[in-house]
Amino acid sequence: MHLIQSNPFNERLNPVKNQRLEFANALRGVAALSVLISHYLGIFWFARPITEALINAPIADAAALPTPAIAAWLESLPIASGPFGVALFFMISGFVIPFSFERSSVAGFLIGRFFRIYPLYFAGFTVTLVAVYLSGLASGRSFPYALFHVLAHYVPGVRDLLWLPSIDGIVWTLEIELKFYLLCALLAPLLRTGSLKVFLAPVLLFCIAIAAHRQPWGTLEKTFAFDSEYMLMMFCGVAFNFYFRPHITNVMLSIIGPSCLAMFCVSMYISGDLPVRGILGYIAAFATFAVCASLSSRWPSSHTLSFFADVSYPLYVVHGVMGYAVMAHMVERNVAPSIAIACAFALSIIVAWTLHKMVEKPSHEIGKRLSQSISTGGRPGIAADS
């Protein structure tokens, strides 16, 4: 009991007054910027066949389009910025979702999550389709996707079940998020009360991943293994949530959190689904989250990070194909790579901000009201804001 009372996070334990803990909110902005840097200064230059397929247009080879020095430098670092950003997103989800069950029923939680995820994705994916069409048109190529493929992709989760190729290159993370939400809905009574039985789930996920990791891609077993691996990182966030509320001591946190991380790293290393640089990115994200969490009571406000946190979801959804297409067609016309990269950054931020204002905020408010109504039986109450 003494350890819990001396918990340095106690100032932020009330989820009603602190629905969005500042350090976690700031890390959303860091995660979004990390992913953008990884894609615009990494994937575009070092995975050109993948980029060409996404934008439906050719990209000059390395001989005709030399890699910028900053991109080469980032690629030489031992820690990959893309996995670092994705890991932060996953840990933040694991951290904030259990708070929702203190204020929402399971049905209210699922309704809230639907309006938090789907309307914005519908709008953002439409932007991606327009970018694919215009990019192909500029290169004299026809639109490459069948109507059925497009419609299935509009609903994250359906594409995954049908094993259709990703059109935007980023939906796989949302699909894992959705599965995590469903798992949390099943574990809601344990999450609500802070039962340590919750952490039997990552052990089971680890066993599933190890048992199925050798299966070929495109099989149900491999899909379960892949999803299970990444959800282990989300349970790292759950461990920090339990400490903040507080349901576990700092000693228990120091055991549970690193254990979930270790299971993730072992599973990824054995399966080969993530290179060593990527695994190190996840380890760095865990360490960053832990350090920032320990400083939460003294966390300084940052308008820049708050802005990127606010637009992090629409930015994540729209930046990929649209940004790649802008860069590819600009450098094809002999625009300096630095200018092309800057234009892709600027356009992505503008579009993301627009979608945040016009789609994300209104749909999120609708979701909160419906979640509150369902959770309280129509009585006034407090809706989740996670």
VORO-886486 format. One line per 8 residues: number of its first residue (from 1); their letters; for each residue x, y, z of N, C-alpha, C. Coordinates in steps of 0.05 Angstrom, whole numbers. Layout:
N
NUM	a	X Y Z X Y Z X Y Z; ...
//
This chain:
386
1	mhliqsnp	17 -24 0 0 0 0 17 25 0; 39 24 14 57 47 15 67 54 -13; 74 34 -29 84 39 -55 63 53 -72; 38 45 -70 17 58 -85 13 87 -76; 14 92 -50 9 119 -40 32 138 -49; 56 127 -52 78 144 -61 81 145 -91; 61 134 -105 61 135 -134 63 163 -144; 84 170 -161 87 198 -170 66 207 -190
9	fnerlnpv	49 188 -199 29 195 -218 2 202 -205; 1 202 -179 -24 205 -165 -39 231 -173; -25 252 -181 -38 277 -188 -56 273 -213; -51 251 -228 -65 248 -253 -83 223 -253; -90 214 -230 -104 189 -228 -134 192 -234; -145 216 -233 -173 220 -237 -179 222 -267; -190 201 -279 -195 202 -308 -216 221 -316; -234 230 -298 -254 249 -305 -242 277 -309
17	knqrlefa	-224 285 -290 -212 311 -292 -189 312 -312; -177 288 -317 -154 287 -335 -159 266 -356; -179 272 -373 -187 252 -393 -165 247 -414; -148 267 -418 -127 264 -437 -101 272 -423; -87 253 -412 -62 259 -398 -42 272 -417; -30 293 -409 -15 310 -427 9 295 -440; 23 279 -424 46 266 -435 38 246 -457; 17 232 -453 7 213 -473 -3 227 -498
25	nalrgvaa	-16 250 -493 -26 266 -516 -2 276 -532; 19 286 -519 42 296 -533 56 274 -548; 56 250 -537 69 228 -551 54 220 -577; 28 226 -578 14 222 -603 27 239 -625; 33 264 -619 46 281 -638 73 271 -646; 88 262 -627 115 250 -633 112 226 -651; 93 209 -645 88 185 -661 81 192 -690; 63 212 -694 55 220 -720 79 230 -736
33	lsvlishy	95 247 -724 118 258 -738 139 236 -744; 142 217 -726 161 195 -731 153 179 -755; 127 174 -758 117 158 -781 121 174 -807; 114 199 -806 118 216 -830 147 216 -839; 165 220 -820 194 220 -827 202 194 -838; 193 172 -826 200 145 -836 191 141 -865; 167 150 -871 156 145 -898 167 163 -919; 170 189 -912 180 208 -932 210 208 -936
41	lgifwfar	224 200 -915 253 199 -916 264 171 -916; 246 151 -915 255 124 -915 242 107 -937; 216 100 -932 202 82 -951 203 93 -980; 199 118 -984 198 129 -1011 224 124 -1026; 247 126 -1011 273 125 -1024 284 96 -1024; 277 80 -1005 290 54 -1002 271 30 -1008; 246 36 -1013 227 15 -1021 211 24 -1045; 225 32 -1066 211 44 -1089 191 26 -1103
49	pitealin	196 0 -1105 175 -17 -1117 149 -16 -1102; 151 -16 -1075 126 -14 -1059 112 12 -1063; 128 34 -1064 117 61 -1068 104 63 -1095; 117 53 -1116 106 53 -1143 79 40 -1144; 76 17 -1131 51 2 -1131 29 18 -1117; 36 32 -1095 16 47 -1080 6 71 -1096; 24 85 -1110 16 110 -1123 8 105 -1153; 12 81 -1162 4 74 -1190 19 91 -1210
57	apiadaaa	45 95 -1205 62 111 -1222 91 103 -1218; 108 106 -1239 136 99 -1237 151 120 -1221; 173 111 -1207 191 128 -1193 219 123 -1204; 234 144 -1209 260 140 -1220 278 123 -1202; 295 107 -1214 312 89 -1199 334 105 -1185; 350 91 -1169 370 105 -1152 391 119 -1169; 397 109 -1193 417 122 -1210 407 149 -1220; 381 150 -1227 370 175 -1238 361 194 -1216
65	lptpaiaa	355 183 -1192 345 199 -1170 360 192 -1145; 383 204 -1140 400 198 -1117 385 203 -1091; 390 186 -1071 378 189 -1045 389 213 -1030; 371 230 -1018 381 253 -1003 399 244 -980; 418 261 -973 437 253 -951 423 248 -925; 402 264 -918 389 261 -893 374 234 -892; 363 226 -915 349 200 -916 369 177 -912; 392 179 -925 413 159 -922 422 158 -893
73	wleslpia	425 181 -880 433 182 -852 413 168 -834; 387 175 -838 366 162 -821 366 132 -825; 370 123 -850 370 95 -855 393 80 -842; 415 95 -836 439 83 -824 436 81 -794; 416 94 -782 413 93 -753 405 65 -744; 412 57 -720 405 30 -711 376 27 -703; 362 50 -700 334 49 -692 317 60 -715; 296 45 -723 279 54 -745 257 72 -734
81	sgpfgval	254 95 -747 234 115 -737 205 106 -742; 200 91 -763 173 82 -769 162 64 -747; 176 42 -741 168 24 -719 167 39 -692; 185 58 -688 184 74 -663 157 89 -661; 148 102 -683 123 116 -682 99 98 -679; 99 75 -694 77 57 -691 75 45 -663; 98 39 -652 99 28 -624 87 48 -604; 93 73 -608 82 94 -590 51 94 -593
89	ffmisgfv	41 93 -618 12 93 -622 0 69 -608; 12 45 -611 1 21 -598 2 23 -568; 23 34 -556 25 36 -527 5 57 -517; 1 78 -532 -19 99 -523 -47 87 -523; -53 70 -544 -79 57 -544 -83 40 -520; -62 23 -514 -64 6 -490 -67 22 -465; -55 45 -464 -56 62 -440 -83 75 -436; -95 86 -457 -120 101 -454 -146 85 -454
97	ipfsfers	-146 62 -468 -171 47 -471 -182 38 -445; -167 27 -426 -179 19 -400 -193 41 -385; -185 66 -389 -199 88 -376 -228 89 -385; -233 82 -411 -259 84 -422 -280 67 -407; -271 44 -396 -290 26 -383 -297 36 -355; -283 56 -345 -292 68 -320 -316 86 -324; -321 94 -349 -342 113 -355 -363 103 -375; -357 80 -388 -375 70 -409 -381 41 -405
105	svagflig	-404 33 -414 -410 5 -417 -396 -6 -441; -396 -33 -444 -383 -45 -467 -395 -35 -493; -422 -35 -493 -436 -25 -517 -429 4 -523; -429 21 -502 -422 49 -505 -394 52 -515; -376 36 -505 -348 37 -514 -345 30 -543; -359 9 -552 -357 1 -580 -369 22 -599; -391 34 -591 -403 55 -607 -385 79 -609; -373 86 -586 -354 109 -586 -330 104 -604
113	rffriypl	-320 79 -603 -297 72 -619 -304 73 -649; -328 64 -656 -337 64 -684 -336 92 -695; -348 111 -680 -349 139 -690 -321 152 -688; -304 142 -671 -277 153 -670 -260 144 -693; -265 120 -704 -247 108 -724 -259 111 -753; -283 102 -757 -293 97 -784 -299 123 -800; -314 142 -790 -320 165 -807 -295 179 -818; -275 183 -801 -250 195 -810 -236 177 -830
121	yfagftvt	-236 151 -825 -223 134 -845 -237 134 -871; -264 135 -871 -279 137 -897 -269 161 -912; -267 184 -899 -259 209 -912 -230 208 -921; -212 198 -903 -184 197 -910 -178 177 -932; -192 155 -932 -187 135 -954 -197 146 -980; -218 162 -980 -227 175 -1005 -205 193 -1016; -191 208 -998 -169 224 -1007 -147 207 -1020; -142 184 -1008 -122 165 -1019 -130 156 -1047
129	lvavylsg	-155 149 -1050 -165 139 -1076 -162 161 -1097; -168 186 -1090 -165 208 -1109 -136 211 -1116; -118 208 -1097 -89 210 -1102 -80 188 -1121; -90 164 -1117 -82 142 -1134 -92 147 -1163; -117 156 -1165 -128 161 -1192 -113 183 -1206; -108 206 -1193 -94 228 -1206 -65 221 -1212; -52 206 -1194 -25 198 -1199 -23 180 -1224; -41 161 -1225 -41 143 -1249 -48 158 -1274
137	lasgrsfp	-67 177 -1272 -75 193 -1295 -51 209 -1306; -35 220 -1288 -12 235 -1297 9 218 -1310; 9 192 -1303 28 173 -1315 17 156 -1337; -8 162 -1345 -21 147 -1367 -29 120 -1359; -35 115 -1333 -43 89 -1324 -73 90 -1315; -87 68 -1319 -115 66 -1310 -116 60 -1280; -139 65 -1269 -143 59 -1240 -140 29 -1236; -123 21 -1217 -115 -8 -1215 -133 -26 -1198
145	yalfhvla	-153 -15 -1185 -168 -31 -1165 -197 -36 -1174; -206 -60 -1169 -234 -67 -1174 -252 -54 -1153; -277 -50 -1161 -297 -37 -1143 -299 -53 -1117; -301 -80 -1119 -303 -96 -1095 -280 -92 -1076; -256 -90 -1087 -232 -86 -1070 -234 -59 -1056; -242 -38 -1070 -245 -12 -1058 -265 -11 -1036; -289 -23 -1041 -310 -23 -1021 -302 -38 -997; -288 -61 -1000 -280 -76 -977 -259 -61 -961
153	hyvpgvrd	-242 -45 -974 -221 -30 -961 -233 -7 -945; -256 3 -953 -269 25 -939 -276 19 -910; -278 -7 -904 -286 -15 -877 -263 -31 -865; -245 -17 -849 -223 -32 -837 -232 -56 -822; -219 -78 -828 -227 -104 -817 -237 -123 -838; -252 -112 -857 -263 -129 -878 -241 -137 -897; -224 -118 -905 -202 -124 -923 -184 -146 -912; -179 -143 -886 -162 -162 -872 -174 -190 -873
161	llwlpsid	-199 -192 -868 -213 -219 -868 -212 -231 -895; -213 -215 -916 -214 -225 -944 -186 -228 -955; -165 -220 -940 -137 -221 -948 -132 -206 -974; -145 -183 -977 -140 -166 -1000 -116 -148 -995; -101 -142 -1016 -77 -125 -1013 -85 -97 -1003; -68 -85 -987 -73 -58 -976 -70 -37 -999; -89 -19 -1000 -88 2 -1020 -72 26 -1009; -75 32 -984 -62 56 -972 -37 50 -957
169	givwtlei	-31 25 -952 -6 18 -938 -6 22 -908; -27 32 -897 -27 38 -868 -50 25 -853; -70 14 -867 -94 4 -854 -89 -19 -836; -67 -33 -840 -61 -57 -823 -60 -50 -793; -50 -26 -787 -48 -18 -759 -76 -13 -747; -94 -1 -763 -122 3 -754 -136 -23 -749; -130 -43 -766 -143 -69 -763 -134 -82 -738; -108 -79 -731 -99 -90 -705 -112 -75 -682
177	elkfyllc	-114 -48 -684 -128 -33 -664 -157 -43 -659; -171 -48 -681 -199 -58 -679 -200 -84 -664; -182 -102 -670 -181 -128 -656 -175 -124 -627; -157 -105 -621 -151 -99 -593 -176 -89 -578; -191 -72 -592 -216 -61 -580 -235 -84 -573; -238 -103 -591 -256 -125 -586 -246 -142 -563; -220 -146 -562 -208 -161 -540 -213 -146 -513; -210 -120 -514 -215 -104 -490 -244 -105 -481
185	allapllr	-262 -106 -501 -290 -109 -494 -296 -135 -480; -282 -156 -488 -285 -182 -475 -273 -181 -446; -252 -166 -444 -238 -164 -418 -248 -141 -400; -270 -128 -409 -279 -104 -396 -283 -106 -366; -295 -128 -355 -298 -130 -326 -271 -129 -312; -251 -142 -324 -224 -143 -311 -210 -117 -314; -213 -104 -337 -201 -77 -341 -213 -57 -322; -239 -59 -318 -254 -40 -302 -245 -42 -273
193	tgslkvfl	-240 -66 -263 -233 -69 -235 -203 -70 -231; -187 -70 -252 -158 -71 -249 -148 -99 -241; -161 -120 -250 -153 -147 -243 -128 -155 -258; -109 -167 -243 -84 -176 -256 -89 -199 -275; -113 -211 -274 -119 -232 -293 -118 -222 -322; -121 -196 -325 -119 -185 -352 -93 -193 -366; -72 -195 -351 -45 -200 -362 -41 -230 -369; -61 -246 -365 -60 -273 -377 -65 -271 -407
201	apvllfci	-78 -250 -416 -84 -246 -444 -58 -244 -461; -38 -226 -453 -14 -225 -469 2 -251 -469; 0 -266 -447 14 -293 -447 1 -311 -468; -26 -311 -469 -40 -327 -490 -33 -317 -518; -32 -291 -522 -25 -279 -548 3 -288 -556; 21 -288 -537 49 -296 -543 50 -325 -551; 35 -342 -537 34 -371 -544 23 -375 -572; 2 -359 -579 -10 -361 -606 10 -353 -627
209	aiaahrqp	24 -331 -622 44 -321 -641 66 -341 -646; 76 -353 -624 98 -372 -627 89 -397 -641; 65 -406 -635 55 -431 -647 49 -428 -677; 42 -404 -685 33 -400 -713 51 -384 -731; 74 -375 -720 90 -356 -735 102 -368 -761; 105 -394 -762 118 -407 -786 98 -412 -808; 73 -405 -804 53 -409 -825 57 -388 -847; 51 -395 -872 55 -376 -894 35 -353 -893
217	wgtlektf	43 -330 -905 25 -307 -907 0 -314 -923; -22 -303 -914 -48 -309 -928 -63 -331 -915; -53 -341 -892 -68 -361 -877 -79 -349 -852; -101 -361 -842 -113 -351 -818 -94 -353 -794; -78 -374 -793 -60 -377 -771 -39 -355 -770; -29 -348 -794 -9 -326 -795 -21 -300 -788; -46 -295 -796 -59 -270 -789 -62 -268 -758; -70 -290 -745 -73 -289 -716 -46 -284 -703
225	afdseyml	-25 -297 -714 2 -293 -702 11 -265 -705; 7 -253 -729 16 -226 -734 1 -206 -716; -25 -209 -714 -40 -191 -697 -32 -194 -667; -28 -219 -659 -22 -224 -631 5 -211 -623; 24 -212 -641 50 -200 -635 47 -171 -629; 33 -156 -645 31 -127 -641 13 -120 -618; -7 -136 -612 -23 -130 -588 -8 -133 -562; 15 -147 -563 31 -149 -539 42 -121 -531
233	mmfcgvaf	48 -104 -552 57 -77 -545 34 -61 -533; 10 -66 -540 -13 -52 -529 -15 -58 -499; -9 -83 -492 -11 -91 -464 11 -78 -447; 33 -70 -460 53 -53 -446 39 -28 -437; 23 -16 -454 8 8 -446 -12 3 -425; -25 -21 -426 -45 -28 -405 -31 -29 -378; -6 -39 -377 8 -41 -352 12 -13 -340; 19 7 -357 22 34 -347 -5 45 -338
241	nfyfrphi	-26 38 -352 -53 47 -343 -59 37 -315; -54 11 -310 -59 0 -284 -43 14 -262; -19 23 -269 -3 37 -249 -13 65 -244; -23 78 -264 -34 105 -261 -59 105 -244; -75 84 -245 -102 87 -234 -105 88 -204; -91 75 -186 -70 55 -189 -80 28 -180; -74 7 -196 -81 -20 -188 -56 -37 -184; -33 -28 -192 -9 -43 -188 13 -24 -177
249	tnvmlsii	33 -35 -164 55 -19 -153 76 -15 -174; 95 2 -168 117 6 -187 134 -19 -191; 135 -36 -170 149 -61 -173 135 -79 -193; 108 -81 -191 93 -97 -210 95 -86 -238; 95 -59 -241 98 -47 -267 124 -54 -279; 145 -54 -263 172 -60 -273 175 -90 -281; 156 -106 -273 156 -134 -281 138 -139 -305; 113 -129 -304 93 -134 -324 100 -120 -351
257	gpsclamf	107 -94 -349 113 -79 -374 135 -91 -390; 159 -94 -378 181 -106 -393 176 -135 -401; 159 -149 -386 153 -177 -394 137 -177 -420; 117 -159 -423 102 -157 -448 120 -149 -471; 138 -130 -465 157 -121 -486 176 -145 -494; 185 -160 -474 203 -182 -480 188 -203 -497; 163 -209 -491 148 -228 -507 145 -218 -536; 140 -192 -539 138 -181 -566 165 -184 -581
265	cvsmyisg	187 -177 -568 213 -179 -582 220 -207 -589; 216 -226 -571 222 -254 -576 205 -264 -599; 179 -258 -599 162 -267 -620 170 -256 -647; 176 -230 -648 184 -217 -673 211 -228 -683; 229 -233 -665 255 -243 -673 253 -272 -684; 236 -288 -672 233 -315 -681 218 -316 -708; 197 -299 -710 181 -300 -735 195 -286 -758; 212 -267 -752 225 -252 -774 207 -231 -786
273	dlpvrgil	184 -225 -773 165 -206 -784 174 -177 -783; 195 -173 -767 205 -146 -763 236 -147 -761; 250 -131 -777 280 -132 -775 289 -121 -748; 315 -126 -743 326 -118 -717 323 -88 -712; 327 -71 -733 323 -42 -730 295 -36 -721; 276 -51 -731 248 -47 -724 243 -54 -695; 254 -77 -687 251 -86 -659 263 -66 -640; 287 -55 -647 299 -34 -631 282 -9 -630
281	gyiaafat	267 -4 -651 249 19 -651 227 15 -630; 217 -9 -628 196 -15 -608 207 -13 -580; 232 -22 -576 244 -20 -549 249 9 -542; 258 25 -562 262 54 -557 235 67 -550; 214 60 -563 188 71 -558 179 65 -529; 183 40 -521 176 33 -493 191 50 -473; 217 53 -478 234 68 -460 225 98 -460; 219 108 -483 209 136 -485 183 140 -470
289	favcasls	165 121 -474 139 123 -460 143 122 -429; 161 104 -420 166 101 -392 178 126 -380; 197 138 -394 210 163 -384 190 185 -383; 174 188 -404 154 210 -405 133 206 -384; 125 181 -379 105 176 -359 115 183 -331; 141 178 -327 152 185 -300 154 215 -296; 153 230 -318 154 259 -316 126 272 -319; 106 256 -318 79 266 -325 70 289 -307
297	srwpssht	77 288 -282 67 309 -263 81 336 -269; 103 335 -284 118 360 -290 119 364 -320; 100 352 -335 101 353 -364 95 381 -374; 113 393 -390 108 420 -400 89 419 -424; 74 440 -427 55 441 -449 71 450 -475; 62 440 -498 75 446 -523 53 449 -544; 50 473 -554 30 478 -574 35 462 -600; 61 459 -606 68 444 -631 60 415 -628
305	lsffadvs	68 402 -606 61 374 -603 31 370 -599; 18 389 -586 -12 388 -583 -25 389 -610; -15 406 -627 -27 408 -654 -24 381 -669; 0 370 -669 5 345 -683 -10 322 -669; -14 324 -643 -31 304 -629 -60 305 -639; -70 329 -641 -98 333 -650 -103 322 -678; -83 325 -696 -87 317 -724 -73 290 -729; -64 276 -708 -47 252 -712 -62 230 -727
313	yplyvvhg	-87 226 -721 -102 205 -735 -107 211 -764; -119 235 -771 -122 241 -799 -95 243 -814; -75 252 -801 -49 254 -813 -38 226 -820; -42 208 -802 -33 180 -806 -48 168 -830; -74 174 -832 -91 161 -852 -84 172 -880; -80 198 -883 -78 210 -910 -50 214 -920; -29 213 -903 -3 223 -912 11 204 -932; 6 178 -930 22 159 -945 21 162 -975
321	vmgyavma	0 152 -987 -3 152 -1017 -2 181 -1028; -17 199 -1015 -18 226 -1024 10 239 -1024; 24 235 -1002 51 247 -1001 71 234 -1020; 70 208 -1023 87 194 -1042 82 204 -1070; 56 207 -1077 49 216 -1104 60 244 -1110; 57 262 -1090 67 290 -1094 97 289 -1098; 111 274 -1081 140 273 -1084 149 261 -1110; 136 239 -1118 144 225 -1143 141 243 -1167
329	hmvernva	118 256 -1169 113 272 -1193 129 298 -1193; 136 308 -1169 152 332 -1168 181 326 -1176; 193 305 -1165 221 299 -1172 223 290 -1201; 202 278 -1212 202 270 -1240 205 295 -1258; 195 318 -1248 196 343 -1263 220 360 -1253; 240 346 -1242 266 358 -1234 264 378 -1212; 243 376 -1195 242 392 -1171 261 379 -1150; 275 396 -1136 294 386 -1116 280 368 -1095
337	psiaiaca	293 346 -1088 280 328 -1069 272 342 -1043; 289 360 -1033 282 374 -1008 256 390 -1010; 252 402 -1033 227 417 -1038 204 398 -1040; 208 376 -1054 186 356 -1057 178 345 -1030; 197 339 -1013 191 329 -987 176 350 -970; 185 375 -971 172 396 -956 143 400 -966; 139 398 -992 112 402 -1003 93 379 -994; 104 354 -993 89 331 -984 81 334 -954
345	falsiiva	100 343 -938 95 349 -910 72 369 -907; 75 392 -921 56 414 -919 28 405 -928; 26 392 -950 0 384 -960 -13 364 -941; 3 345 -931 -9 325 -912 -19 339 -887; -5 358 -877 -14 372 -853 -39 388 -858; -40 402 -881 -64 418 -888 -89 400 -891; -86 378 -906 -108 360 -910 -117 347 -883; -97 339 -867 -104 327 -841 -118 346 -823
353	wtlhkmve	-110 371 -822 -123 391 -806 -152 396 -815; -155 397 -841 -182 400 -853 -200 377 -845; -191 353 -847 -207 330 -840 -212 329 -810; -192 338 -794 -196 339 -765 -219 357 -758; -220 381 -771 -241 400 -765 -268 392 -776; -268 382 -801 -293 377 -815 -305 350 -810; -289 330 -803 -299 303 -800 -293 291 -772; -268 292 -764 -260 278 -740 -274 289 -715
361	kpsheigk	-272 316 -711 -284 328 -687 -315 324 -686; -329 330 -707 -358 326 -706 -366 297 -701; -353 278 -715 -360 250 -711 -353 240 -684; -330 250 -673 -322 242 -646 -343 252 -625; -353 276 -629 -373 287 -611 -399 271 -612; -407 263 -636 -430 246 -639 -426 219 -624; -402 208 -628 -396 182 -615 -396 185 -585; -386 207 -574 -386 210 -545 -414 213 -534
369	rlsqsist	-431 228 -548 -459 231 -539 -474 204 -539; -470 189 -561 -483 163 -563 -472 144 -542; -446 144 -538 -434 127 -518 -445 134 -490; -447 160 -484 -458 168 -458 -487 160 -455; -502 163 -476 -531 156 -474 -534 126 -469; -519 110 -484 -521 81 -481 -510 72 -453; -489 84 -445 -476 76 -419 -492 84 -395; -507 106 -397 -522 116 -374 -552 111 -376
377	ggrpgiaa	-560 98 -398 -589 93 -402 -604 119 -407; -590 139 -420 -604 164 -426 -601 185 -404; -588 177 -381 -585 197 -359 -560 213 -364; -558 237 -355 -533 253 -358 -510 239 -346; -488 239 -359 -464 226 -349 -439 236 -363; -418 222 -360 -393 230 -372 -384 209 -392; -380 217 -417 -372 199 -438 -342 197 -439; -333 175 -450 -304 170 -453 -293 189 -474
385	ds	-268 197 -470 -254 214 -489 -226 203 -492; -225 180 -504 -199 166 -506 -190 164 -535
//
